[in-house]
């Protein structure tokens, strides 16, 4: 009986922790109205333990300009969140005359290669699925206790883009 009660209390505590992560627009600074961006409904947030990798995808529509910003609900994690954008491309290979195709990740942007910027802008000239991989780095000495969980958000903003050539234009 005691185990059942303890398990119930623990599960309730875990559910409470995960239920309290708010929408990313509540803790990530949005673009100024003068920039013309609107919040995209594909934005996501969730609680993650430092070191855990989160992956999401969204549809980027042709002719739209996007701004992606990552952030955390605790100030000491801001500026430390790693993220990258990638697409899944078919890679053709031939073995013994048999042609096969395999999906491979083609990285388009890594903030580690760009001074750990927490946002980036791009314009899509074709409708495509874009993947986002986010990680809150683990700090030495963190125990993995419930208080070390961080609410991480990926805020997507969009606006009508300027017509350009190419397929994926980083601004």
Helices and strands as residue ranges (DSSP letters): H 2-19, G 24-26, G 33-35, E 38-39, E 44-49, E 53-60, E 64-72, G 75-77, E 81-95, E 98-110, G 111-113, E 119-124, E 128-136, G 146-148, E 149-160, E 168-170
